[in-house]
């Protein structure tokens, strides 16, 4: 019942806003005509112009994004990348010799902690870091066609010589495409057996000849991945030279090639938020749930789930949302995108916050399957409770995208943002 009321409320709200927009246009035209008449009279011309400017201020003046950019660049984003660097070091340390001097459980825990940090920086693929992100997390580029690594890529990983050492493994993966490496390939080795037992949780018996064989291959993949993460975290390191956070906070001051103006910086932040919501909706929910392309969920595509071997796909969505929420609200440390939306339409801002509250509730209603051998227990219409919550999340994400990318764009006079894969797949 709550969901039905919510839908009716949104439809009424949209009807009301359209009616108000027509009414506002009529008022603006009337005021414009009045201002022309007033300007023809010397009497009270100053007060007439002032009244006209007051009514039209929000329609013809732009939002100053500097306080928002300062909060993001100084307070919100840099700590997220600092956390990513800390968990990167832990992942490297715990995968140096899995099932030899390092335990499989500690490596799995380090991966889970690291991927949570990775998902929280997903919308900040700015400037020169974009290329590194595409190598770290190829799902963000390929999700419309596959969830990397593909089955063929997994076969190649399984084919590594069980007696091969670390140097052999580095040579072996050197010719792999980006989508056969990265965070997804590491997940596969840590959370799945090989070959016909693919999808079954592994043990150290699956890492024979450690630290050689599969253990060496894992180390080589983490080493390769770590280089790209370090490139990204260095770019945001507050102790570095002109870090991206500082460039974002001072955009338009002439010190940033990435953000030459405050408007381009705001555009980058806004586009990153829209792309995040789009990937959450299309790539992380609709496709694996079997709801894309007219599907009804009876045939879920569990091989398209973002983290199908570790069971972390739904946690990924929660971590994504936590960052969107911080961007929008300002995270209690300053201005957020809410201030931008509110500048043009307090009603839209209130509706966005309502949609966010419902999305957060529905995400919490999903029960993940942490058994990689049985992902269907989490996906598809056969799980009625999860399916209802997933469908509700998709609806809320769609509403947020409509408001941000269509209704707000109409108010600001900007063009809708493409929310599809936005990255360097090279």
C-alpha positions as CSV (number, residue, x, y, z in Angstrom):
1,X,0.0,0.0,0.0
2,X,2.8,2.4,0.8
3,X,4.3,1.9,-2.6
4,X,0.9,2.5,-4.4
5,X,0.5,5.7,-2.4
6,X,4.0,6.7,-3.3
7,X,3.3,6.2,-7.0
8,X,0.1,8.2,-6.8
9,X,1.9,10.9,-4.9
10,X,4.7,11.2,-7.5
11,X,2.2,11.3,-10.3
12,X,0.2,14.0,-8.6
13,X,3.4,15.9,-7.9
14,X,4.5,15.7,-11.5
15,X,1.1,16.9,-12.7
16,X,1.2,19.7,-10.1
17,X,4.7,20.8,-11.2
18,X,3.7,20.9,-14.9
19,X,0.6,23.0,-14.0
20,X,2.8,25.3,-11.9
21,X,5.3,25.6,-14.7
22,X,2.6,26.7,-17.1
23,X,1.4,29.1,-14.5
24,X,4.9,30.4,-13.9
25,X,5.4,31.0,-17.6
26,X,2.2,33.0,-17.7
27,X,3.3,35.0,-14.7
28,X,6.7,35.7,-16.2
29,X,5.2,36.9,-19.5
30,X,2.8,39.1,-17.6
31,X,5.6,40.5,-15.5
32,X,7.8,41.1,-18.5
33,X,5.0,43.0,-20.2
34,X,4.4,45.0,-17.0
35,X,8.1,45.8,-16.8
36,X,8.0,47.2,-20.3
37,X,5.1,49.4,-19.4
38,X,6.8,50.5,-16.2
39,X,10.1,51.2,-18.0
40,X,8.1,53.6,-20.3
41,X,7.2,55.7,-17.2
42,X,9.8,57.7,-15.2
43,X,7.7,57.4,-12.1
44,X,8.7,54.4,-9.9
45,X,10.9,53.0,-12.7
46,X,13.6,51.8,-10.2
47,X,11.2,50.0,-7.9
48,X,9.4,48.4,-10.9
49,X,12.7,47.1,-12.2
50,X,13.6,45.8,-8.8
51,X,10.3,43.9,-8.5
52,X,10.7,42.4,-11.9
53,X,14.3,41.3,-11.2
54,X,13.2,39.7,-7.9
55,X,10.6,37.5,-9.7
56,X,12.9,36.5,-12.5
57,X,16.1,36.1,-10.5
58,X,16.0,32.3,-10.2
59,X,15.0,31.9,-13.9
60,X,17.8,34.0,-15.3
61,X,20.6,33.6,-12.9
62,X,23.0,30.7,-12.5
63,X,23.8,28.7,-9.4
64,X,27.3,29.5,-7.9
65,X,28.8,26.1,-7.3
66,X,31.9,27.1,-5.4
67,X,30.7,26.1,-2.0
68,X,29.6,22.7,-3.3
69,X,32.9,22.1,-5.0
70,X,34.9,23.2,-2.0
71,X,33.0,20.7,0.2
72,X,33.5,17.9,-2.2
73,X,37.1,18.6,-2.9
74,X,38.2,19.3,0.6
75,X,35.9,17.2,2.8
76,X,33.9,14.5,1.1
77,X,36.0,12.9,-1.6
78,X,39.7,12.8,-0.4
79,X,39.0,10.6,2.6
80,X,37.3,8.1,0.4
81,X,40.4,7.8,-1.7
82,X,42.6,7.6,1.4
83,X,40.5,4.6,2.5
84,X,40.9,3.0,-0.9
85,X,44.7,3.4,-0.6
86,X,44.7,1.8,2.9
87,X,42.6,-1.2,1.7
88,X,44.8,-1.5,-1.4
89,X,47.8,-2.1,0.7
90,X,46.0,-4.7,2.8
91,X,44.9,-6.5,-0.4
92,X,48.4,-6.6,-1.7
93,X,49.8,-7.8,1.7
94,X,47.3,-10.6,2.1
95,X,47.5,-12.0,-1.4
96,X,51.3,-12.2,-1.6
97,X,51.3,-15.9,-1.0
98,X,47.8,-17.3,-0.5
99,X,47.6,-20.7,1.0
100,X,51.3,-20.6,1.7
101,X,52.1,-17.9,4.2
102,X,48.8,-16.1,3.8
103,X,45.4,-17.6,4.6
104,X,42.6,-17.7,2.0
105,X,40.2,-16.2,4.6
106,X,42.3,-13.2,5.2
107,X,42.7,-12.5,1.5
108,X,38.9,-12.8,1.0
109,X,38.3,-10.4,3.8
110,X,40.8,-7.9,2.4
111,X,39.1,-8.1,-1.0
112,X,35.7,-7.5,0.5
113,X,36.9,-4.5,2.5
114,X,38.7,-3.1,-0.5
115,X,35.8,-3.5,-3.0
116,X,33.6,-1.6,-0.6
117,X,36.0,1.3,-0.7
118,X,36.2,1.0,-4.5
119,X,32.4,1.3,-4.9
120,X,32.4,4.4,-2.8
121,X,34.6,6.3,-5.3
122,X,32.9,5.1,-8.4
123,X,31.4,8.4,-9.5
124,X,34.7,10.2,-9.3
125,X,36.3,9.0,-12.5
126,X,37.7,12.4,-13.4
127,X,40.5,13.6,-15.8
128,X,43.5,11.3,-16.2
129,X,42.2,8.8,-13.6
130,X,39.5,7.6,-16.1
131,X,41.9,5.3,-17.9
132,X,43.0,3.7,-14.7
133,X,39.4,3.1,-13.5
134,X,38.7,1.3,-16.8
135,X,41.5,-1.2,-16.0
136,X,40.6,-1.5,-12.3
137,X,36.9,-2.1,-12.8
138,X,35.9,-3.0,-16.4
139,X,32.4,-3.7,-15.4
140,X,31.7,0.0,-15.5
141,X,32.6,0.0,-19.2
142,X,31.2,-3.4,-20.3
143,X,28.1,-4.0,-18.2
144,X,25.7,-3.6,-21.1
145,X,27.2,-6.6,-22.9
146,X,28.8,-8.7,-20.1
147,X,30.0,-8.8,-16.5
148,X,33.7,-9.2,-16.8
149,X,35.5,-11.6,-16.8
150,X,33.6,-13.5,-19.5
151,X,33.4,-17.2,-19.4
152,X,36.1,-17.3,-22.0
153,X,38.3,-15.1,-19.8
154,X,37.7,-17.4,-16.9
155,X,38.8,-20.4,-19.0
156,X,42.0,-18.6,-19.7
157,X,42.6,-17.9,-16.0
158,X,42.0,-21.6,-15.3
159,X,44.4,-22.7,-17.9
160,X,47.5,-21.2,-16.1
161,X,50.2,-23.8,-15.5
162,X,49.7,-25.1,-11.9
163,X,53.5,-25.2,-11.5
164,X,54.1,-21.7,-12.8
165,X,55.6,-19.1,-10.5
166,X,54.9,-15.4,-10.0
167,X,57.1,-14.3,-13.0
168,X,55.4,-16.9,-15.2
169,X,52.0,-15.5,-14.1
170,X,53.0,-11.9,-14.9
171,X,54.1,-12.9,-18.3
172,X,50.9,-15.0,-18.8
173,X,48.5,-12.1,-18.0
174,X,50.5,-9.5,-19.9
175,X,48.6,-10.2,-23.1
176,X,45.1,-10.3,-21.5
177,X,42.5,-7.7,-22.3
178,X,41.5,-5.3,-19.6
179,X,38.2,-7.1,-19.0
180,X,40.1,-10.3,-18.2
181,X,41.9,-8.6,-15.3
182,X,40.9,-6.1,-12.7
183,X,38.8,-6.5,-9.6
184,X,36.5,-9.1,-11.1
185,X,39.3,-11.5,-12.0
186,X,40.7,-11.3,-8.5
187,X,37.3,-12.0,-7.1
188,X,37.0,-15.1,-9.2
189,X,40.3,-16.6,-8.0
190,X,39.5,-15.8,-4.4
191,X,35.9,-17.0,-4.3
192,X,35.5,-19.8,-6.8
193,X,36.9,-23.1,-7.8
194,X,38.0,-23.6,-11.4
195,X,36.5,-25.4,-14.4
196,X,33.5,-27.6,-13.9
197,X,33.3,-26.6,-10.2
198,X,33.1,-22.9,-11.1
199,X,30.8,-21.1,-8.7
200,X,31.7,-23.3,-5.8
201,X,33.5,-21.8,-2.9
202,X,37.2,-22.7,-2.9
203,X,39.6,-23.9,-0.2
204,X,43.4,-24.2,-0.1
205,X,43.1,-27.5,-1.8
206,X,42.3,-25.5,-4.9
207,X,45.6,-23.6,-4.6
208,X,47.9,-26.6,-5.1
209,X,51.7,-25.9,-5.3
210,X,51.2,-22.5,-3.5
211,X,52.9,-20.1,-3.7
212,X,53.0,-21.2,-7.3
213,X,50.1,-22.0,-9.6
214,X,46.8,-20.4,-8.8
215,X,48.3,-18.6,-5.9
216,X,51.0,-17.0,-8.1
217,X,48.4,-16.1,-10.7
218,X,46.3,-14.3,-8.0
219,X,49.4,-12.4,-6.8
220,X,50.1,-11.3,-10.4
221,X,46.6,-10.1,-10.9
222,X,46.6,-8.1,-7.7
223,X,50.0,-6.6,-8.5
224,X,48.8,-5.5,-11.9
225,X,45.5,-4.1,-10.5
226,X,47.4,-2.3,-7.6
227,X,49.4,-0.2,-10.1
228,X,46.2,1.3,-11.5
229,X,44.7,1.9,-8.1
230,X,47.9,3.6,-6.9
231,X,47.7,5.9,-9.9
232,X,44.2,7.0,-8.9
233,X,44.9,7.4,-5.1
234,X,48.0,9.4,-5.8
235,X,46.0,11.8,-7.9
236,X,43.8,12.4,-4.9
237,X,46.5,12.3,-2.2
238,X,46.1,15.5,-0.2
239,X,49.9,15.6,0.4
240,X,50.7,15.4,-3.3
241,X,51.2,18.3,-5.8
242,X,48.0,19.9,-6.9
243,X,45.7,16.9,-6.0
244,X,42.4,16.5,-7.7
245,X,40.5,17.5,-4.6
246,X,42.3,20.8,-4.5
247,X,41.7,21.3,-8.2
248,X,38.0,20.6,-7.7
249,X,37.7,23.0,-4.7
250,X,39.5,25.8,-6.6
251,X,38.0,25.1,-10.0
252,X,38.1,28.3,-12.2
253,X,41.1,29.8,-10.4
254,X,43.4,28.9,-13.3
255,X,45.3,26.1,-11.5
256,X,43.5,23.0,-12.9
257,X,43.6,21.5,-16.4
258,X,41.0,19.0,-15.3
259,X,38.5,21.7,-14.1
260,X,39.3,24.9,-16.0
261,X,36.0,26.5,-14.7
262,X,33.7,26.0,-11.8
263,X,30.9,25.2,-14.3
264,X,33.0,22.3,-15.9
265,X,33.7,21.0,-12.4
266,X,30.0,21.1,-11.5
267,X,29.2,19.4,-14.8
268,X,31.7,16.6,-14.0
269,X,30.2,16.0,-10.5
270,X,26.6,16.0,-11.8
271,X,27.5,13.7,-14.7
272,X,29.3,11.3,-12.4
273,X,26.2,11.2,-10.1
274,X,23.8,10.5,-13.1
275,X,26.1,7.8,-14.5
276,X,26.3,6.2,-11.1
277,X,22.5,6.0,-10.8
278,X,22.2,4.7,-14.3
279,X,24.7,1.9,-13.8
280,X,23.0,1.0,-10.5
281,X,19.6,0.8,-12.3
282,X,20.5,-0.8,-15.6
283,X,23.7,-2.8,-15.0
284,X,23.5,-3.8,-11.3
285,X,19.8,-4.5,-11.0
286,X,17.7,-4.7,-14.2
287,X,20.0,-7.0,-16.2
288,X,20.9,-9.6,-13.6
289,X,17.3,-9.6,-12.3
290,X,16.1,-10.5,-15.8
291,X,14.1,-7.3,-16.1
292,X,15.8,-5.7,-19.0
293,X,14.6,-5.9,-22.6
294,X,11.1,-6.6,-21.6
295,X,12.0,-9.5,-19.3
296,X,9.7,-10.3,-16.3
297,X,12.3,-11.7,-14.0
298,X,11.4,-15.4,-14.5
299,X,14.8,-16.0,-16.2
300,X,17.4,-14.0,-14.2
301,X,20.8,-13.5,-15.7
302,X,22.9,-14.3,-12.7
303,X,26.1,-14.4,-14.7
304,X,25.6,-10.7,-15.2
305,X,25.6,-9.8,-11.5
306,X,28.5,-7.4,-10.7
307,X,30.1,-9.7,-8.1
308,X,28.6,-13.1,-8.8
309,X,31.3,-15.2,-7.1
310,X,31.5,-13.4,-3.7
311,X,27.8,-12.5,-3.3
312,X,28.7,-8.8,-2.8
313,X,26.5,-7.4,-5.6
314,X,23.9,-5.9,-3.3
315,X,26.4,-4.5,-0.9
316,X,28.0,-2.7,-3.9
317,X,24.7,-0.9,-4.5
318,X,24.5,0.1,-0.9
319,X,28.0,1.5,-1.0
320,X,27.3,3.3,-4.3
321,X,24.2,4.9,-2.7
322,X,26.1,6.0,0.4
323,X,28.3,8.1,-1.9
324,X,25.4,9.5,-3.9
325,X,23.8,10.5,-0.7
326,X,26.9,12.3,0.5
327,X,27.2,14.1,-2.8
328,X,23.6,15.2,-2.7
329,X,23.2,16.1,1.0
330,X,26.7,17.5,1.5
331,X,27.3,14.8,4.1
332,X,26.9,17.3,7.0
333,X,30.1,19.1,6.1
334,X,28.8,21.8,3.7
335,X,26.9,22.3,0.5
336,X,25.7,19.4,-1.7
337,X,23.9,18.9,-5.0
338,X,20.7,19.5,-3.0
339,X,21.7,23.2,-2.8
340,X,22.0,23.2,-6.6
341,X,18.6,21.7,-7.2
342,X,17.0,23.7,-4.4
343,X,18.2,26.9,-6.1
344,X,16.1,26.2,-9.1
345,X,13.2,24.2,-7.5
346,X,12.7,23.5,-3.8
347,X,9.9,21.2,-4.8
348,X,12.2,19.0,-6.9
349,X,14.7,18.9,-4.1
350,X,12.1,17.7,-1.7
351,X,10.9,15.0,-4.1
352,X,14.5,13.8,-4.7
353,X,15.0,13.5,-0.9
354,X,11.8,11.5,-0.7
355,X,12.9,9.2,-3.5
356,X,16.3,8.7,-1.8
357,X,14.7,7.7,1.5
358,X,12.5,5.1,-0.2
359,X,15.5,3.8,-2.3
360,X,17.5,3.4,0.9
361,X,14.7,1.5,2.5
362,X,14.2,-0.9,-0.5
363,X,18.0,-1.6,-0.7
364,X,17.8,-2.7,2.9
365,X,15.0,-5.0,2.1
366,X,17.1,-7.1,-0.2
367,X,18.6,-10.3,1.3
368,X,21.9,-11.2,-0.5
369,X,23.0,-14.7,-1.3
370,X,26.5,-15.1,0.0
371,X,26.7,-18.6,-1.5
372,X,28.4,-18.3,-4.9
373,X,27.1,-21.8,-5.8
374,X,23.5,-20.6,-5.6
375,X,23.1,-17.0,-6.8
376,X,19.5,-17.7,-7.9
377,X,18.5,-17.5,-4.2
378,X,19.0,-13.8,-4.5
379,X,17.9,-13.0,-8.0
380,X,14.8,-13.5,-10.1
381,X,11.0,-13.7,-9.5
382,X,11.3,-17.0,-7.7
383,X,12.5,-15.0,-4.6
384,X,9.3,-13.0,-4.1
385,X,10.6,-10.8,-1.3
386,X,13.8,-9.9,-3.1
387,X,12.1,-9.5,-6.4
388,X,9.7,-6.9,-5.0
389,X,12.5,-5.0,-3.3
390,X,14.6,-5.1,-6.5
391,X,11.7,-3.9,-8.6
392,X,11.1,-1.0,-6.2
393,X,14.7,0.0,-6.2
394,X,14.6,0.1,-10.0
395,X,11.5,2.3,-9.9
396,X,13.1,4.7,-7.4
397,X,16.3,4.9,-9.4
398,X,14.2,5.6,-12.6
399,X,12.4,8.4,-10.8
400,X,15.6,10.0,-9.6
401,X,17.0,9.9,-13.1
402,X,13.9,11.5,-14.5
403,X,14.0,14.3,-12.0
404,X,17.7,15.0,-12.3
405,X,18.2,14.4,-16.0
406,X,14.9,15.6,-17.5
407,X,12.9,17.9,-15.2
408,X,15.9,19.7,-13.7
409,X,17.5,20.0,-17.1
410,X,14.3,21.6,-18.4
411,X,14.5,24.2,-15.6
412,X,18.2,25.0,-16.0
413,X,18.1,24.9,-19.8
414,X,20.8,22.2,-19.9
415,X,21.0,19.1,-22.0
416,X,20.2,15.7,-20.5
417,X,23.4,13.6,-19.6
418,X,24.1,10.3,-21.2
419,X,24.1,7.8,-18.3
420,X,25.5,4.9,-20.3
421,X,29.1,3.6,-20.2
422,X,31.3,6.6,-19.8
423,X,34.9,5.6,-19.8
424,X,38.1,4.8,-21.6
425,X,38.0,1.2,-22.6
426,X,41.5,1.2,-24.0
